[in-house]
């Protein structure tokens, strides 16, 4: 696939998986032996579509109205880089935290490697701490003056 094809595949991923909640797209676009790093924390690894489906369920279970906007995207060879932002309302307990009905804004960067029309590797860096702060699950410690 060309870099442009890979970019379109990743745009489809964000639109269908995150904005529309289409779980079938996880199975259509993610390689069975894929590895995703950073979605649940810096060193956490998600392996394969089944585990990724669980992750999507957790996020969409907490934020069913999630809306991700791809701000920037480019491809080079077999890799695609996306800078994205998301808005969502914490109306579910998919993260194991009671719903707060607070609106959350988050930003992140995703790098994906694609082979034969399937995502085989993905790395995410997104503001998980900011999300927890916005729903009231974490508070920055006071800094002594």
C-alpha positions as CSV (number, residue, x, y, z in Angstrom):
1,X,0.0,0.0,0.0
2,X,1.1,3.5,-0.6
3,X,1.7,6.1,2.1
4,X,-1.6,7.8,1.0
5,X,-3.5,4.5,1.3
6,X,-2.0,4.0,4.8
7,X,-3.1,7.6,5.8
8,X,-6.6,6.9,4.6
9,X,-6.7,3.6,6.5
10,X,-5.8,5.4,9.7
11,X,-8.4,8.1,9.1
12,X,-10.9,5.3,8.7
13,X,-9.7,3.7,12.0
14,X,-10.3,6.9,14.0
15,X,-13.6,7.7,12.4
16,X,-15.1,4.2,12.6
17,X,-13.6,2.8,15.8
18,X,-13.6,5.9,18.0
19,X,-16.3,8.2,16.5
20,X,-18.8,5.6,15.4
21,X,-18.0,2.7,17.8
22,X,-17.7,0.1,15.0
23,X,-16.1,-2.8,16.7
24,X,-16.0,-4.8,13.4
25,X,-13.4,-2.2,12.1
26,X,-11.0,-3.3,14.9
27,X,-11.1,-6.8,13.4
28,X,-11.0,-5.5,9.8
29,X,-8.0,-3.2,10.2
30,X,-6.0,-4.7,13.1
31,X,-3.6,-7.6,12.4
32,X,-4.3,-10.7,14.5
33,X,-0.8,-10.5,15.9
34,X,-0.7,-6.7,16.3
35,X,0.9,-5.0,19.3
36,X,-0.4,-1.6,20.6
37,X,1.7,0.2,23.2
38,X,0.7,3.3,25.3
39,X,-3.1,3.2,25.2
40,X,-3.4,2.1,28.8
41,X,-0.2,3.6,30.1
42,X,3.4,4.1,29.1
43,X,4.4,0.4,29.2
44,X,1.1,-1.3,28.8
45,X,0.8,-3.6,25.8
46,X,-2.4,-4.6,24.0
47,X,-2.1,-7.7,21.8
48,X,-4.5,-8.4,19.0
49,X,-8.0,-7.3,18.1
50,X,-9.7,-9.1,21.0
51,X,-7.7,-7.2,23.6
52,X,-8.1,-4.0,21.6
53,X,-11.9,-4.5,21.5
54,X,-11.8,-4.6,25.3
55,X,-9.9,-1.3,25.5
56,X,-12.4,0.3,23.1
57,X,-15.2,-0.9,25.3
58,X,-13.6,0.6,28.4
59,X,-13.1,4.0,26.8
60,X,-16.5,4.1,25.0
61,X,-18.1,2.7,28.1
62,X,-16.9,5.7,30.1
63,X,-17.2,8.2,27.2
64,X,-19.9,7.0,24.8
65,X,-20.0,10.3,22.9
66,X,-16.3,10.4,22.2
67,X,-15.4,12.5,19.2
68,X,-11.9,12.4,17.9
69,X,-10.6,14.9,15.4
70,X,-7.5,14.2,13.4
71,X,-5.6,17.5,13.5
72,X,-2.5,16.5,11.5
73,X,-1.6,13.3,9.7
74,X,1.3,12.2,7.4
75,X,2.7,9.0,6.2
76,X,6.1,7.8,5.3
77,X,6.8,4.3,4.0
78,X,4.8,1.9,6.2
79,X,4.2,4.3,9.1
80,X,1.5,6.9,9.7
81,X,1.7,9.7,12.4
82,X,-1.5,11.4,13.6
83,X,-1.9,14.3,16.0
84,X,-5.5,14.2,17.3
85,X,-7.8,15.8,19.8
86,X,-10.9,14.4,21.5
87,X,-13.9,15.7,23.3
88,X,-16.1,13.5,25.4
89,X,-18.4,13.4,28.3
90,X,-17.9,11.0,31.3
91,X,-21.3,9.5,31.4
92,X,-20.4,5.8,32.0
93,X,-18.4,3.7,34.4
94,X,-16.3,1.9,31.7
95,X,-13.0,2.9,33.5
96,X,-14.3,1.6,36.8
97,X,-15.0,5.1,38.0
98,X,-18.5,6.4,38.6
99,X,-19.8,8.8,35.9
100,X,-19.2,12.5,36.6
101,X,-21.0,13.9,33.6
102,X,-18.0,16.2,33.1
103,X,-16.7,17.1,29.7
104,X,-13.2,16.1,28.9
105,X,-10.8,17.4,26.3
106,X,-7.7,15.4,25.5
107,X,-4.9,15.4,22.9
108,X,-2.6,12.7,21.7
109,X,-0.2,11.4,19.1
110,X,-0.4,8.0,17.4
111,X,2.1,6.3,15.3
112,X,1.1,3.2,13.4
113,X,2.9,0.7,11.2
114,X,0.9,-0.9,8.5
115,X,1.6,-4.1,6.5
116,X,-0.6,-5.5,3.8
117,X,-3.5,-3.2,4.7
118,X,-3.5,-4.1,8.4
119,X,-2.2,-2.2,11.5
120,X,0.6,-4.4,12.9
121,X,2.0,-2.0,15.5
122,X,0.7,1.1,17.2
123,X,2.2,3.5,19.7
124,X,0.1,6.1,21.5
125,X,1.0,9.0,23.7
126,X,-2.1,10.8,25.1
127,X,-3.0,12.9,28.1
128,X,-4.4,10.2,30.4
129,X,-3.5,12.2,33.5
130,X,-5.3,15.2,32.2
131,X,-8.4,13.1,31.5
132,X,-8.3,11.8,35.1
133,X,-7.9,15.3,36.4
134,X,-10.9,16.6,34.4
135,X,-13.2,13.9,35.8
136,X,-12.0,14.5,39.3
137,X,-10.2,11.1,39.8
138,X,-6.8,12.8,40.3
139,X,-5.7,16.0,41.7
140,X,-2.2,17.5,41.4
141,X,-0.5,17.8,44.8
142,X,-0.1,21.4,46.0
143,X,3.3,22.8,45.5
144,X,4.9,24.4,48.6
145,X,5.9,28.0,48.0
